[in-house]
Amino acid sequence: MTVQTFSPEGMFQPVPYHHVSVATGTTHVHVAGQIARDAAGTPVATGDLAGQVAQALRNTARGLAGAGAYFSDVVRLRFFTTGWRSELMDPFLAGIDRVTGELGIPTPLPPLSVIDVAQLFEPDVLVEVEAYAVLD
């Protein structure tokens, strides 16, 4: 295994992700921010945060697979959102849950951050996902 994730005792719990990851390996994979677009660039799940999270993660999986990586190799996920409010946590997590089995996303998740920004790629984009993975 190239990535070991854990949450040391004394760190805030429960959260749906590990606080720490340790990666060993020589190949580093960086997947640029992925949004809710299909292969033709058509918007997917307009106005639906859970649907956009799911599609962005599917696109992230395609990027990882293109480099020979999987979500099990991911050291860190970074989500950028617009208009974040605490009540969006449930649909955000629902989007992740929707594709966890389909994409082989480990649970708890690798370390992640959710960062609110003023605007993303296009006005209809609610979320963008970046991934960093390490392979042996």
Disulfide bonds with the S-S distance in Angstrom:
none
